[in-house]
Amino acid sequence: MKYIIIGLGNFGTTLCTSLSAMGHEVIGVDRDMQKVNQVKDRITHAVCIDSTDVQAISALPLRDADVVIVSIGEDIGASVMTTAILKQQKVKRLISRASSELNKTVIEAIGVDQVISPEKESAERFAKSCRSRE
């Protein structure tokens, strides 16, 4: 499968490298060249662009991607703007990360296919594993 992952923080970078290790084609995108350089040798392509710029994001091979994932976590405005732009571009499957309940509500209103909350989901799994060790 072909993935485009936008946002190369800890979560996005781990997602990129894990999908790539599984044999998927992965394009990682971030506006920070340092983050792009850190991942470029471990995935198919790494691109430095501002994902809130409609023209810049339109240059990505969006039509070829099976899944586009917005993994931006710290900049809620950039996350929402990027998600909205991708929704306008009519990507095949759009998944977006939410860092708060309000962020989740806004992203759901845009009409994404799936919302993920990695910190919350990870904490819940960890809590269950702690309980099972009692």
LINWOGI-V365984 format. One record per backbone hydrogen bond with DSSP energy under -1.0 kcal/mol. CO is the residue of the C=O (numbers start at 0). NH is the residue of the N-H. If there is no record, write none. Layout:
# LINWOGI-V365984
CO NH
CO NH
This chain:
# LINWOGI-V365984
0 24
1 65
1 66
2 26
3 68
4 28
5 70
8 12
9 13
10 14
11 15
12 16
13 17
14 18
15 19
16 20
17 21
18 23
19 22
24 2
25 44
26 4
27 46
28 6
29 48
31 35
32 36
33 37
35 39
38 41
44 27
46 29
49 52
52 56
53 57
56 59
59 61
66 3
67 94
68 5
69 96
73 75
74 78
75 79
76 80
77 81
78 82
79 83
80 84
81 85
82 86
83 87
84 88
85 90
86 89
92 67
93 112
93 113
94 69
95 115
99 103
100 104
101 105
102 106
103 107
104 108
105 109
106 110
106 111
113 95
115 97
116 120
117 121
118 122
119 123
120 124
121 125
122 126
123 127
124 128
125 129
126 130
127 131
130 133
